[in-house]
Structure formats: structure tokens, C-alpha cells
Amino acid sequence: MEITIIAEVVSKEGTADKIESALKDLVVETHKEEGVVQYDMHRDNKNNNRFVMYEIWRKKEDLDAHLNSPHFKAFTTENENYIDSLELIYELSKY
């Protein structure tokens, strides 16, 4: 069963461009993963520091593998000082 994720990343003031670049790199690497159906980054038009990730995974195990992947862990570790919040907003099952 497909899993849809909507996640939000909010950068600290003055670091939005750095986070945007890092997220773009994350998107490229994530598109190489076996279980990804869709993985898109969006930037809020009203709040320059807010990014929304729209993700679709084949199954829950694919999402779990992504969250434990070297590139996702590197993104969170390397950018922890530039991120105000990283939050899973919705985890949805497609029926």
C-alpha cells in the first residue's frame, strides 16, 4: 500500500538558500531510491524559510529505508544548525 508523506522543513532566519540547496541535493539522491514513487520539494510563497516535501512511497518499509539512508541522515546532521524545525505533518495511506 502506497504511503504519502507531507513534511515541513523550516530554516532558521538567513539560512533559507542553504537549506534549499541541501534539499535539492537530497531530492536528487532520494530519486535514486528503489521505493520512491514521488519526492518533491516546494518552497512557501509567503514564508521564504518554509519548505514542504511531498512524498509518495511504494510501502512503509521504503519510507523507513529512506529515513535511515546515508543521504537523509547526512542532510539532517549537516544542516541541524540551520533548521528551525523538521516535522512530519501527514502520513497517509492510499486506498
PDB file of N, CA, C and O in Angstrom:
ATOM      1  N   MET A   1       0.835  -1.178   0.000  1.00  0.00           N
ATOM      2  CA  MET A   1       0.000   0.000   0.000  1.00  0.00           C
ATOM      3  C   MET A   1       0.884   1.247   0.000  1.00  0.00           C
ATOM      4  O   MET A   1       1.799   1.372   0.815  1.00  0.00           O
ATOM      5  N   GLU A   2       0.602   2.160  -0.917  1.00  0.00           N
ATOM      6  CA  GLU A   2       1.395   3.387  -1.003  1.00  0.00           C
ATOM      7  C   GLU A   2       1.223   4.266   0.235  1.00  0.00           C
ATOM      8  O   GLU A   2       0.147   4.338   0.829  1.00  0.00           O
ATOM      9  N   ILE A   3       2.307   4.923   0.600  1.00  0.00           N
ATOM     10  CA  ILE A   3       2.330   5.856   1.728  1.00  0.00           C
ATOM     11  C   ILE A   3       2.655   7.241   1.177  1.00  0.00           C
ATOM     12  O   ILE A   3       3.636   7.417   0.454  1.00  0.00           O
ATOM     13  N   THR A   4       1.826   8.216   1.522  1.00  0.00           N
ATOM     14  CA  THR A   4       2.075   9.607   1.136  1.00  0.00           C
ATOM     15  C   THR A   4       2.500  10.381   2.369  1.00  0.00           C
ATOM     16  O   THR A   4       1.896  10.269   3.436  1.00  0.00           O
ATOM     17  N   ILE A   5       3.546  11.164   2.204  1.00  0.00           N
ATOM     18  CA  ILE A   5       4.093  11.959   3.303  1.00  0.00           C
ATOM     19  C   ILE A   5       4.061  13.431   2.916  1.00  0.00           C
ATOM     20  O   ILE A   5       4.407  13.799   1.793  1.00  0.00           O
ATOM     21  N   ILE A   6       3.648  14.250   3.844  1.00  0.00           N
ATOM     22  CA  ILE A   6       3.799  15.694   3.716  1.00  0.00           C
ATOM     23  C   ILE A   6       4.610  16.131   4.929  1.00  0.00           C
ATOM     24  O   ILE A   6       4.173  16.007   6.073  1.00  0.00           O
ATOM     25  N   ALA A   7       5.796  16.642   4.648  1.00  0.00           N
ATOM     26  CA  ALA A   7       6.710  17.045   5.717  1.00  0.00           C
ATOM     27  C   ALA A   7       7.074  18.513   5.531  1.00  0.00           C
ATOM     28  O   ALA A   7       7.044  19.042   4.420  1.00  0.00           O
ATOM     29  N   GLU A   8       7.415  19.154   6.631  1.00  0.00           N
ATOM     30  CA  GLU A   8       7.763  20.572   6.597  1.00  0.00           C
ATOM     31  C   GLU A   8       9.157  20.769   7.184  1.00  0.00           C
ATOM     32  O   GLU A   8       9.489  20.232   8.241  1.00  0.00           O
ATOM     33  N   VAL A   9       9.958  21.549   6.473  1.00  0.00           N
ATOM     34  CA  VAL A   9      11.278  21.954   6.952  1.00  0.00           C
ATOM     35  C   VAL A   9      11.263  23.472   7.032  1.00  0.00           C
ATOM     36  O   VAL A   9      10.967  24.147   6.046  1.00  0.00           O
ATOM     37  N   VAL A  10      11.580  24.007   8.201  1.00  0.00           N
ATOM     38  CA  VAL A  10      11.650  25.459   8.370  1.00  0.00           C
ATOM     39  C   VAL A  10      13.091  25.806   8.700  1.00  0.00           C
ATOM     40  O   VAL A  10      13.653  25.320   9.682  1.00  0.00           O
ATOM     41  N   SER A  11      13.679  26.650   7.869  1.00  0.00           N
ATOM     42  CA  SER A  11      15.066  27.054   8.082  1.00  0.00           C
ATOM     43  C   SER A  11      15.128  28.213   9.068  1.00  0.00           C
ATOM     44  O   SER A  11      14.170  28.970   9.228  1.00  0.00           O
ATOM     45  N   LYS A  12      16.260  28.330   9.712  1.00  0.00           N
ATOM     46  CA  LYS A  12      16.497  29.485  10.577  1.00  0.00           C
ATOM     47  C   LYS A  12      16.666  30.721   9.702  1.00  0.00           C
ATOM     48  O   LYS A  12      17.063  30.624   8.540  1.00  0.00           O
ATOM     49  N   GLU A  13      16.367  31.860  10.262  1.00  0.00           N
ATOM     50  CA  GLU A  13      16.472  33.130   9.535  1.00  0.00           C
ATOM     51  C   GLU A  13      17.857  33.272   8.912  1.00  0.00           C
ATOM     52  O   GLU A  13      18.876  33.061   9.569  1.00  0.00           O
ATOM     53  N   GLY A  14      17.871  33.631   7.644  1.00  0.00           N
ATOM     54  CA  GLY A  14      19.132  33.852   6.939  1.00  0.00           C
ATOM     55  C   GLY A  14      19.774  32.606   6.361  1.00  0.00           C
ATOM     56  O   GLY A  14      20.844  32.693   5.759  1.00  0.00           O
ATOM     57  N   THR A  15      19.145  31.437   6.527  1.00  0.00           N
ATOM     58  CA  THR A  15      19.748  30.192   6.028  1.00  0.00           C
ATOM     59  C   THR A  15      18.888  29.492   4.982  1.00  0.00           C
ATOM     60  O   THR A  15      19.181  28.358   4.604  1.00  0.00           O
ATOM     61  N   ALA A  16      17.839  30.147   4.513  1.00  0.00           N
ATOM     62  CA  ALA A  16      16.892  29.501   3.591  1.00  0.00           C
ATOM     63  C   ALA A  16      17.557  29.028   2.298  1.00  0.00           C
ATOM     64  O   ALA A  16      17.262  27.933   1.819  1.00  0.00           O
ATOM     65  N   ASP A  17      18.441  29.830   1.736  1.00  0.00           N
ATOM     66  CA  ASP A  17      19.080  29.431   0.486  1.00  0.00           C
ATOM     67  C   ASP A  17      19.982  28.219   0.677  1.00  0.00           C
ATOM     68  O   ASP A  17      20.066  27.360  -0.200  1.00  0.00           O
ATOM     69  N   LYS A  18      20.657  28.147   1.820  1.00  0.00           N
ATOM     70  CA  LYS A  18      21.497  26.987   2.126  1.00  0.00           C
ATOM     71  C   LYS A  18      20.637  25.739   2.258  1.00  0.00           C
ATOM     72  O   LYS A  18      20.989  24.682   1.735  1.00  0.00           O
ATOM     73  N   ILE A  19      19.512  25.855   2.953  1.00  0.00           N
ATOM     74  CA  ILE A  19      18.629  24.702   3.121  1.00  0.00           C
ATOM     75  C   ILE A  19      18.003  24.313   1.786  1.00  0.00           C
ATOM     76  O   ILE A  19      17.862  23.125   1.493  1.00  0.00           O
ATOM     77  N   GLU A  20      17.633  25.288   0.983  1.00  0.00           N
ATOM     78  CA  GLU A  20      17.080  24.972  -0.339  1.00  0.00           C
ATOM     79  C   GLU A  20      18.085  24.154  -1.152  1.00  0.00           C
ATOM     80  O   GLU A  20      17.715  23.157  -1.770  1.00  0.00           O
ATOM     81  N   SER A  21      19.334  24.564  -1.155  1.00  0.00           N
ATOM     82  CA  SER A  21      20.370  23.844  -1.893  1.00  0.00           C
ATOM     83  C   SER A  21      20.543  22.423  -1.353  1.00  0.00           C
ATOM     84  O   SER A  21      20.648  21.470  -2.124  1.00  0.00           O
ATOM     85  N   ALA A  22      20.572  22.289  -0.039  1.00  0.00           N
ATOM     86  CA  ALA A  22      20.725  20.973   0.585  1.00  0.00           C
ATOM     87  C   ALA A  22      19.525  20.082   0.277  1.00  0.00           C
ATOM     88  O   ALA A  22      19.688  18.887   0.030  1.00  0.00           O
ATOM     89  N   LEU A  23      18.322  20.654   0.289  1.00  0.00           N
ATOM     90  CA  LEU A  23      17.124  19.881  -0.042  1.00  0.00           C
ATOM     91  C   LEU A  23      17.135  19.443  -1.500  1.00  0.00           C
ATOM     92  O   LEU A  23      16.726  18.326  -1.814  1.00  0.00           O
ATOM     93  N   LYS A  24      17.596  20.309  -2.389  1.00  0.00           N
ATOM     94  CA  LYS A  24      17.692  19.923  -3.803  1.00  0.00           C
ATOM     95  C   LYS A  24      18.622  18.728  -3.965  1.00  0.00           C
ATOM     96  O   LYS A  24      18.331  17.812  -4.734  1.00  0.00           O
ATOM     97  N   ASP A  25      19.739  18.737  -3.245  1.00  0.00           N
ATOM     98  CA  ASP A  25      20.659  17.593  -3.288  1.00  0.00           C
ATOM     99  C   ASP A  25      19.985  16.336  -2.736  1.00  0.00           C
ATOM    100  O   ASP A  25      20.152  15.244  -3.280  1.00  0.00           O
ATOM    101  N   LEU A  26      19.223  16.501  -1.651  1.00  0.00           N
ATOM    102  CA  LEU A  26      18.501  15.374  -1.059  1.00  0.00           C
ATOM    103  C   LEU A  26      17.489  14.799  -2.047  1.00  0.00           C
ATOM    104  O   LEU A  26      17.342  13.580  -2.143  1.00  0.00           O
ATOM    105  N   VAL A  27      16.802  15.653  -2.769  1.00  0.00           N
ATOM    106  CA  VAL A  27      15.822  15.204  -3.762  1.00  0.00           C
ATOM    107  C   VAL A  27      16.515  14.355  -4.835  1.00  0.00           C
ATOM    108  O   VAL A  27      16.021  13.291  -5.208  1.00  0.00           O
ATOM    109  N   VAL A  28      17.646  14.828  -5.317  1.00  0.00           N
ATOM    110  CA  VAL A  28      18.380  14.081  -6.353  1.00  0.00           C
ATOM    111  C   VAL A  28      18.739  12.682  -5.848  1.00  0.00           C
ATOM    112  O   VAL A  28      18.507  11.692  -6.542  1.00  0.00           O
ATOM    113  N   GLU A  29      19.295  12.601  -4.656  1.00  0.00           N
ATOM    114  CA  GLU A  29      19.690  11.303  -4.103  1.00  0.00           C
ATOM    115  C   GLU A  29      18.482  10.414  -3.812  1.00  0.00           C
ATOM    116  O   GLU A  29      18.529   9.204  -4.034  1.00  0.00           O
ATOM    117  N   THR A  30      17.410  11.012  -3.318  1.00  0.00           N
ATOM    118  CA  THR A  30      16.220  10.240  -2.969  1.00  0.00           C
ATOM    119  C   THR A  30      15.564   9.650  -4.207  1.00  0.00           C
ATOM    120  O   THR A  30      15.018   8.548  -4.145  1.00  0.00           O
ATOM    121  N   HIS A  31      15.608  10.358  -5.326  1.00  0.00           N
ATOM    122  CA  HIS A  31      15.018   9.826  -6.565  1.00  0.00           C
ATOM    123  C   HIS A  31      15.724   8.555  -7.042  1.00  0.00           C
ATOM    124  O   HIS A  31      15.192   7.844  -7.895  1.00  0.00           O
ATOM    125  N   LYS A  32      16.897   8.260  -6.511  1.00  0.00           N
ATOM    126  CA  LYS A  32      17.626   7.040  -6.852  1.00  0.00           C
ATOM    127  C   LYS A  32      17.173   5.845  -6.023  1.00  0.00           C
ATOM    128  O   LYS A  32      17.539   4.708  -6.322  1.00  0.00           O
ATOM    129  N   GLU A  33      16.381   6.093  -4.983  1.00  0.00           N
ATOM    130  CA  GLU A  33      15.953   5.011  -4.097  1.00  0.00           C
ATOM    131  C   GLU A  33      14.928   4.124  -4.792  1.00  0.00           C
ATOM    132  O   GLU A  33      14.121   4.588  -5.597  1.00  0.00           O
ATOM    133  N   GLU A  34      14.979   2.857  -4.467  1.00  0.00           N
ATOM    134  CA  GLU A  34      14.132   1.864  -5.114  1.00  0.00           C
ATOM    135  C   GLU A  34      12.630   2.103  -4.883  1.00  0.00           C
ATOM    136  O   GLU A  34      11.841   1.951  -5.815  1.00  0.00           O
ATOM    137  N   GLY A  35      12.229   2.466  -3.683  1.00  0.00           N
ATOM    138  CA  GLY A  35      10.816   2.521  -3.356  1.00  0.00           C
ATOM    139  C   GLY A  35      10.130   3.863  -3.522  1.00  0.00           C
ATOM    140  O   GLY A  35       8.953   3.999  -3.187  1.00  0.00           O
ATOM    141  N   VAL A  36      10.842   4.857  -4.033  1.00  0.00           N
ATOM    142  CA  VAL A  36      10.241   6.183  -4.166  1.00  0.00           C
ATOM    143  C   VAL A  36       9.379   6.242  -5.426  1.00  0.00           C
ATOM    144  O   VAL A  36       9.804   5.829  -6.504  1.00  0.00           O
ATOM    145  N   VAL A  37       8.169   6.759  -5.272  1.00  0.00           N
ATOM    146  CA  VAL A  37       7.270   6.992  -6.397  1.00  0.00           C
ATOM    147  C   VAL A  37       7.334   8.462  -6.783  1.00  0.00           C
ATOM    148  O   VAL A  37       7.392   8.808  -7.963  1.00  0.00           O
ATOM    149  N   GLN A  38       7.324   9.317  -5.771  1.00  0.00           N
ATOM    150  CA  GLN A  38       7.395  10.768  -5.984  1.00  0.00           C
ATOM    151  C   GLN A  38       8.053  11.395  -4.763  1.00  0.00           C
ATOM    152  O   GLN A  38       7.808  10.982  -3.630  1.00  0.00           O
ATOM    153  N   TYR A  39       8.899  12.405  -5.012  1.00  0.00           N
ATOM    154  CA  TYR A  39       9.586  13.095  -3.923  1.00  0.00           C
ATOM    155  C   TYR A  39       9.886  14.498  -4.407  1.00  0.00           C
ATOM    156  O   TYR A  39      10.839  14.710  -5.157  1.00  0.00           O
ATOM    157  N   ASP A  40       9.083  15.452  -3.984  1.00  0.00           N
ATOM    158  CA  ASP A  40       9.166  16.822  -4.488  1.00  0.00           C
ATOM    159  C   ASP A  40       9.344  17.818  -3.358  1.00  0.00           C
ATOM    160  O   ASP A  40       8.796  17.657  -2.268  1.00  0.00           O
ATOM    161  N   MET A  41      10.126  18.854  -3.645  1.00  0.00           N
ATOM    162  CA  MET A  41      10.336  19.942  -2.707  1.00  0.00           C
ATOM    163  C   MET A  41       9.556  21.164  -3.185  1.00  0.00           C
ATOM    164  O   MET A  41       9.561  21.493  -4.371  1.00  0.00           O
ATOM    165  N   HIS A  42       8.897  21.819  -2.258  1.00  0.00           N
ATOM    166  CA  HIS A  42       8.171  23.058  -2.551  1.00  0.00           C
ATOM    167  C   HIS A  42       8.624  24.122  -1.556  1.00  0.00           C
ATOM    168  O   HIS A  42       8.913  23.819  -0.398  1.00  0.00           O
ATOM    169  N   ARG A  43       8.682  25.362  -2.015  1.00  0.00           N
ATOM    170  CA  ARG A  43       9.044  26.484  -1.130  1.00  0.00           C
ATOM    171  C   ARG A  43       7.820  27.380  -0.983  1.00  0.00           C
ATOM    172  O   ARG A  43       7.183  27.745  -1.972  1.00  0.00           O
ATOM    173  N   ASP A  44       7.504  27.723   0.238  1.00  0.00           N
ATOM    174  CA  ASP A  44       6.328  28.544   0.547  1.00  0.00           C
ATOM    175  C   ASP A  44       6.470  29.924  -0.084  1.00  0.00           C
ATOM    176  O   ASP A  44       7.512  30.568   0.041  1.00  0.00           O
ATOM    177  N   ASN A  45       5.427  30.369  -0.757  1.00  0.00           N
ATOM    178  CA  ASN A  45       5.454  31.685  -1.415  1.00  0.00           C
ATOM    179  C   ASN A  45       5.314  32.847  -0.430  1.00  0.00           C
ATOM    180  O   ASN A  45       5.661  33.983  -0.756  1.00  0.00           O
ATOM    181  N   LYS A  46       4.813  32.569   0.759  1.00  0.00           N
ATOM    182  CA  LYS A  46       4.606  33.638   1.744  1.00  0.00           C
ATOM    183  C   LYS A  46       5.645  33.629   2.856  1.00  0.00           C
ATOM    184  O   LYS A  46       5.872  34.652   3.501  1.00  0.00           O
ATOM    185  N   ASN A  47       6.273  32.487   3.082  1.00  0.00           N
ATOM    186  CA  ASN A  47       7.300  32.369   4.114  1.00  0.00           C
ATOM    187  C   ASN A  47       8.522  31.729   3.473  1.00  0.00           C
ATOM    188  O   ASN A  47       8.562  30.514   3.274  1.00  0.00           O
ATOM    189  N   ASN A  48       9.505  32.536   3.154  1.00  0.00           N
ATOM    190  CA  ASN A  48      10.705  32.110   2.444  1.00  0.00           C
ATOM    191  C   ASN A  48      11.476  31.018   3.178  1.00  0.00           C
ATOM    192  O   ASN A  48      12.254  30.295   2.555  1.00  0.00           O
ATOM    193  N   ASN A  49      11.279  30.885   4.477  1.00  0.00           N
ATOM    194  CA  ASN A  49      12.008  29.901   5.277  1.00  0.00           C
ATOM    195  C   ASN A  49      11.314  28.543   5.339  1.00  0.00           C
ATOM    196  O   ASN A  49      11.871  27.599   5.901  1.00  0.00           O
ATOM    197  N   ARG A  50      10.123  28.422   4.780  1.00  0.00           N
ATOM    198  CA  ARG A  50       9.347  27.178   4.894  1.00  0.00           C
ATOM    199  C   ARG A  50       9.410  26.383   3.588  1.00  0.00           C
ATOM    200  O   ARG A  50       9.163  26.902   2.499  1.00  0.00           O
ATOM    201  N   PHE A  51       9.748  25.104   3.744  1.00  0.00           N
ATOM    202  CA  PHE A  51       9.784  24.165   2.626  1.00  0.00           C
ATOM    203  C   PHE A  51       8.843  23.005   2.954  1.00  0.00           C
ATOM    204  O   PHE A  51       8.769  22.557   4.098  1.00  0.00           O
ATOM    205  N   VAL A  52       8.143  22.537   1.957  1.00  0.00           N
ATOM    206  CA  VAL A  52       7.233  21.411   2.144  1.00  0.00           C
ATOM    207  C   VAL A  52       7.662  20.302   1.193  1.00  0.00           C
ATOM    208  O   VAL A  52       7.846  20.513  -0.005  1.00  0.00           O
ATOM    209  N   MET A  53       7.812  19.125   1.764  1.00  0.00           N
ATOM    210  CA  MET A  53       8.180  17.953   0.979  1.00  0.00           C
ATOM    211  C   MET A  53       6.927  17.116   0.763  1.00  0.00           C
ATOM    212  O   MET A  53       6.209  16.788   1.707  1.00  0.00           O
ATOM    213  N   TYR A  54       6.678  16.776  -0.504  1.00  0.00           N
ATOM    214  CA  TYR A  54       5.553  15.904  -0.863  1.00  0.00           C
ATOM    215  C   TYR A  54       6.157  14.605  -1.375  1.00  0.00           C
ATOM    216  O   TYR A  54       6.878  14.590  -2.372  1.00  0.00           O
ATOM    217  N   GLU A  55       5.851  13.522  -0.680  1.00  0.00           N
ATOM    218  CA  GLU A  55       6.489  12.247  -0.966  1.00  0.00           C
ATOM    219  C   GLU A  55       5.455  11.145  -1.133  1.00  0.00           C
ATOM    220  O   GLU A  55       4.442  11.117  -0.434  1.00  0.00           O
ATOM    221  N   ILE A  56       5.716  10.245  -2.059  1.00  0.00           N
ATOM    222  CA  ILE A  56       4.922   9.025  -2.178  1.00  0.00           C
ATOM    223  C   ILE A  56       5.904   7.858  -2.230  1.00  0.00           C
ATOM    224  O   ILE A  56       6.848   7.849  -3.020  1.00  0.00           O
ATOM    225  N   TRP A  57       5.653   6.876  -1.366  1.00  0.00           N
ATOM    226  CA  TRP A  57       6.490   5.686  -1.261  1.00  0.00           C
ATOM    227  C   TRP A  57       5.643   4.462  -1.566  1.00  0.00           C
ATOM    228  O   TRP A  57       4.454   4.426  -1.249  1.00  0.00           O
ATOM    229  N   ARG A  58       6.261   3.455  -2.185  1.00  0.00           N
ATOM    230  CA  ARG A  58       5.547   2.219  -2.534  1.00  0.00           C
ATOM    231  C   ARG A  58       4.930   1.559  -1.305  1.00  0.00           C
ATOM    232  O   ARG A  58       3.793   1.086  -1.334  1.00  0.00           O
ATOM    233  N   LYS A  59       5.706   1.539  -0.232  1.00  0.00           N
ATOM    234  CA  LYS A  59       5.234   0.911   1.009  1.00  0.00           C
ATOM    235  C   LYS A  59       5.994   1.507   2.191  1.00  0.00           C
ATOM    236  O   LYS A  59       7.007   2.182   2.013  1.00  0.00           O
ATOM    237  N   LYS A  60       5.505   1.255   3.373  1.00  0.00           N
ATOM    238  CA  LYS A  60       6.059   1.818   4.608  1.00  0.00           C
ATOM    239  C   LYS A  60       7.542   1.468   4.773  1.00  0.00           C
ATOM    240  O   LYS A  60       8.330   2.291   5.238  1.00  0.00           O
ATOM    241  N   GLU A  61       7.912   0.257   4.393  1.00  0.00           N
ATOM    242  CA  GLU A  61       9.301  -0.167   4.535  1.00  0.00           C
ATOM    243  C   GLU A  61      10.245   0.683   3.670  1.00  0.00           C
ATOM    244  O   GLU A  61      11.394   0.914   4.047  1.00  0.00           O
ATOM    245  N   ASP A  62       9.760   1.143   2.520  1.00  0.00           N
ATOM    246  CA  ASP A  62      10.574   2.014   1.667  1.00  0.00           C
ATOM    247  C   ASP A  62      10.797   3.371   2.329  1.00  0.00           C
ATOM    248  O   ASP A  62      11.892   3.929   2.259  1.00  0.00           O
ATOM    249  N   LEU A  63       9.765   3.893   2.966  1.00  0.00           N
ATOM    250  CA  LEU A  63       9.899   5.146   3.714  1.00  0.00           C
ATOM    251  C   LEU A  63      10.895   4.966   4.852  1.00  0.00           C
ATOM    252  O   LEU A  63      11.762   5.813   5.064  1.00  0.00           O
ATOM    253  N   ASP A  64      10.770   3.863   5.582  1.00  0.00           N
ATOM    254  CA  ASP A  64      11.686   3.598   6.690  1.00  0.00           C
ATOM    255  C   ASP A  64      13.136   3.513   6.203  1.00  0.00           C
ATOM    256  O   ASP A  64      14.049   4.017   6.857  1.00  0.00           O
ATOM    257  N   ALA A  65      13.335   2.871   5.050  1.00  0.00           N
ATOM    258  CA  ALA A  65      14.686   2.771   4.483  1.00  0.00           C
ATOM    259  C   ALA A  65      15.206   4.162   4.134  1.00  0.00           C
ATOM    260  O   ALA A  65      16.382   4.455   4.350  1.00  0.00           O
ATOM    261  N   HIS A  66      14.343   5.017   3.599  1.00  0.00           N
ATOM    262  CA  HIS A  66      14.747   6.386   3.268  1.00  0.00           C
ATOM    263  C   HIS A  66      15.185   7.142   4.516  1.00  0.00           C
ATOM    264  O   HIS A  66      16.214   7.818   4.510  1.00  0.00           O
ATOM    265  N   LEU A  67      14.408   7.028   5.578  1.00  0.00           N
ATOM    266  CA  LEU A  67      14.726   7.750   6.810  1.00  0.00           C
ATOM    267  C   LEU A  67      16.037   7.277   7.432  1.00  0.00           C
ATOM    268  O   LEU A  67      16.653   7.999   8.216  1.00  0.00           O
ATOM    269  N   ASN A  68      16.458   6.072   7.084  1.00  0.00           N
ATOM    270  CA  ASN A  68      17.721   5.527   7.590  1.00  0.00           C
ATOM    271  C   ASN A  68      18.834   5.558   6.553  1.00  0.00           C
ATOM    272  O   ASN A  68      19.925   5.042   6.798  1.00  0.00           O
ATOM    273  N   SER A  69      18.569   6.158   5.400  1.00  0.00           N
ATOM    274  CA  SER A  69      19.562   6.197   4.322  1.00  0.00           C
ATOM    275  C   SER A  69      20.708   7.145   4.679  1.00  0.00           C
ATOM    276  O   SER A  69      20.511   8.103   5.427  1.00  0.00           O
ATOM    277  N   PRO A  70      21.886   6.884   4.156  1.00  0.00           N
ATOM    278  CA  PRO A  70      23.034   7.762   4.432  1.00  0.00           C
ATOM    279  C   PRO A  70      22.784   9.215   4.004  1.00  0.00           C
ATOM    280  O   PRO A  70      23.191  10.139   4.708  1.00  0.00           O
ATOM    281  N   HIS A  71      22.128   9.423   2.872  1.00  0.00           N
ATOM    282  CA  HIS A  71      21.925  10.807   2.408  1.00  0.00           C
ATOM    283  C   HIS A  71      20.896  11.556   3.244  1.00  0.00           C
ATOM    284  O   HIS A  71      21.028  12.766   3.425  1.00  0.00           O
ATOM    285  N   PHE A  72      19.870  10.871   3.761  1.00  0.00           N
ATOM    286  CA  PHE A  72      18.910  11.559   4.628  1.00  0.00           C
ATOM    287  C   PHE A  72      19.557  11.882   5.978  1.00  0.00           C
ATOM    288  O   PHE A  72      19.388  12.979   6.511  1.00  0.00           O
ATOM    289  N   LYS A  73      20.297  10.919   6.520  1.00  0.00           N
ATOM    290  CA  LYS A  73      20.992  11.162   7.791  1.00  0.00           C
ATOM    291  C   LYS A  73      22.017  12.280   7.650  1.00  0.00           C
ATOM    292  O   LYS A  73      22.169  13.104   8.552  1.00  0.00           O
ATOM    293  N   ALA A  74      22.721  12.311   6.517  1.00  0.00           N
ATOM    294  CA  ALA A  74      23.704  13.382   6.280  1.00  0.00           C
ATOM    295  C   ALA A  74      23.006  14.732   6.201  1.00  0.00           C
ATOM    296  O   ALA A  74      23.500  15.717   6.751  1.00  0.00           O
ATOM    297  N   PHE A  75      21.854  14.790   5.517  1.00  0.00           N
ATOM    298  CA  PHE A  75      21.113  16.054   5.426  1.00  0.00           C
ATOM    299  C   PHE A  75      20.767  16.571   6.816  1.00  0.00           C
ATOM    300  O   PHE A  75      21.002  17.741   7.117  1.00  0.00           O
ATOM    301  N   THR A  76      20.214  15.717   7.660  1.00  0.00           N
ATOM    302  CA  THR A  76      19.784  16.178   8.990  1.00  0.00           C
ATOM    303  C   THR A  76      20.986  16.552   9.861  1.00  0.00           C
ATOM    304  O   THR A  76      20.937  17.547  10.585  1.00  0.00           O
ATOM    305  N   THR A  77      22.047  15.777   9.798  1.00  0.00           N
ATOM    306  CA  THR A  77      23.233  16.049  10.619  1.00  0.00           C
ATOM    307  C   THR A  77      23.960  17.313  10.167  1.00  0.00           C
ATOM    308  O   THR A  77      24.292  18.174  10.982  1.00  0.00           O
ATOM    309  N   GLU A  78      24.201  17.416   8.872  1.00  0.00           N
ATOM    310  CA  GLU A  78      24.975  18.542   8.337  1.00  0.00           C
ATOM    311  C   GLU A  78      24.229  19.877   8.407  1.00  0.00           C
ATOM    312  O   GLU A  78      24.847  20.940   8.347  1.00  0.00           O
ATOM    313  N   ASN A  79      22.910  19.820   8.531  1.00  0.00           N
ATOM    314  CA  ASN A  79      22.115  21.053   8.500  1.00  0.00           C
ATOM    315  C   ASN A  79      21.381  21.348   9.797  1.00  0.00           C
ATOM    316  O   ASN A  79      20.541  22.247   9.835  1.00  0.00           O
ATOM    317  N   GLU A  80      21.682  20.607  10.865  1.00  0.00           N
ATOM    318  CA  GLU A  80      20.939  20.782  12.113  1.00  0.00           C
ATOM    319  C   GLU A  80      21.049  22.206  12.670  1.00  0.00           C
ATOM    320  O   GLU A  80      20.128  22.676  13.339  1.00  0.00           O
ATOM    321  N   ASN A  81      22.139  22.881  12.410  1.00  0.00           N
ATOM    322  CA  ASN A  81      22.298  24.254  12.912  1.00  0.00           C
ATOM    323  C   ASN A  81      21.563  25.293  12.065  1.00  0.00           C
ATOM    324  O   ASN A  81      21.472  26.460  12.447  1.00  0.00           O
ATOM    325  N   TYR A  82      21.045  24.868  10.926  1.00  0.00           N
ATOM    326  CA  TYR A  82      20.356  25.790  10.012  1.00  0.00           C
ATOM    327  C   TYR A  82      18.846  25.543   9.966  1.00  0.00           C
ATOM    328  O   TYR A  82      18.104  26.305   9.346  1.00  0.00           O
ATOM    329  N   ILE A  83      18.405  24.485  10.620  1.00  0.00           N
ATOM    330  CA  ILE A  83      16.987  24.102  10.587  1.00  0.00           C
ATOM    331  C   ILE A  83      16.318  24.480  11.903  1.00  0.00           C
ATOM    332  O   ILE A  83      16.781  24.111  12.982  1.00  0.00           O
ATOM    333  N   ASP A  84      15.225  25.221  11.790  1.00  0.00           N
ATOM    334  CA  ASP A  84      14.418  25.579  12.953  1.00  0.00           C
ATOM    335  C   ASP A  84      13.536  24.394  13.355  1.00  0.00           C
ATOM    336  O   ASP A  84      13.406  24.072  14.536  1.00  0.00           O
ATOM    337  N   SER A  85      12.934  23.753  12.349  1.00  0.00           N
ATOM    338  CA  SER A  85      12.109  22.578  12.627  1.00  0.00           C
ATOM    339  C   SER A  85      12.037  21.690  11.397  1.00  0.00           C
ATOM    340  O   SER A  85      12.100  22.159  10.261  1.00  0.00           O
ATOM    341  N   LEU A  86      11.905  20.406  11.651  1.00  0.00           N
ATOM    342  CA  LEU A  86      11.699  19.404  10.615  1.00  0.00           C
ATOM    343  C   LEU A  86      10.589  18.513  11.145  1.00  0.00           C
ATOM    344  O   LEU A  86      10.773  17.804  12.134  1.00  0.00           O
ATOM    345  N   GLU A  87       9.444  18.547  10.493  1.00  0.00           N
ATOM    346  CA  GLU A  87       8.274  17.889  11.060  1.00  0.00           C
ATOM    347  C   GLU A  87       7.498  17.108  10.007  1.00  0.00           C
ATOM    348  O   GLU A  87       7.272  17.587   8.896  1.00  0.00           O
ATOM    349  N   LEU A  88       7.099  15.906  10.379  1.00  0.00           N
ATOM    350  CA  LEU A  88       6.188  15.123   9.567  1.00  0.00           C
ATOM    351  C   LEU A  88       4.789  15.658   9.850  1.00  0.00           C
ATOM    352  O   LEU A  88       4.296  15.549  10.973  1.00  0.00           O
ATOM    353  N   ILE A  89       4.150  16.235   8.834  1.00  0.00           N
ATOM    354  CA  ILE A  89       2.821  16.812   9.024  1.00  0.00           C
ATOM    355  C   ILE A  89       1.740  15.746   8.852  1.00  0.00           C
ATOM    356  O   ILE A  89       0.843  15.619   9.685  1.00  0.00           O
ATOM    357  N   TYR A  90       1.834  14.977   7.756  1.00  0.00           N
ATOM    358  CA  TYR A  90       0.861  13.915   7.482  1.00  0.00           C
ATOM    359  C   TYR A  90       1.575  12.672   6.986  1.00  0.00           C
ATOM    360  O   TYR A  90       2.522  12.753   6.204  1.00  0.00           O
ATOM    361  N   GLU A  91       1.110  11.524   7.452  1.00  0.00           N
ATOM    362  CA  GLU A  91       1.488  10.224   6.883  1.00  0.00           C
ATOM    363  C   GLU A  91       0.173   9.570   6.497  1.00  0.00           C
ATOM    364  O   GLU A  91      -0.633   9.219   7.359  1.00  0.00           O
ATOM    365  N   LEU A  92      -0.038   9.407   5.195  1.00  0.00           N
ATOM    366  CA  LEU A  92      -1.330   8.991   4.663  1.00  0.00           C
ATOM    367  C   LEU A  92      -1.198   7.681   3.888  1.00  0.00           C
ATOM    368  O   LEU A  92      -0.191   7.445   3.220  1.00  0.00           O
ATOM    369  N   SER A  93      -2.212   6.843   3.982  1.00  0.00           N
ATOM    370  CA  SER A  93      -2.261   5.609   3.196  1.00  0.00           C
ATOM    371  C   SER A  93      -3.229   5.796   2.045  1.00  0.00           C
ATOM    372  O   SER A  93      -4.318   6.341   2.223  1.00  0.00           O
ATOM    373  N   LYS A  94      -2.834   5.344   0.863  1.00  0.00           N
ATOM    374  CA  LYS A  94      -3.689   5.438  -0.308  1.00  0.00           C
ATOM    375  C   LYS A  94      -4.530   4.179  -0.423  1.00  0.00           C
ATOM    376  O   LYS A  94      -4.010   3.066  -0.358  1.00  0.00           O
ATOM    377  N   TYR A  95      -5.831   4.361  -0.595  1.00  0.00           N
ATOM    378  CA  TYR A  95      -6.743   3.231  -0.723  1.00  0.00           C
ATOM    379  C   TYR A  95      -7.387   3.219  -2.075  1.00  0.00           C
ATOM    380  O   TYR A  95      -8.191   2.334  -2.367  1.00  0.00           O
TER     381      TYR A  95
END
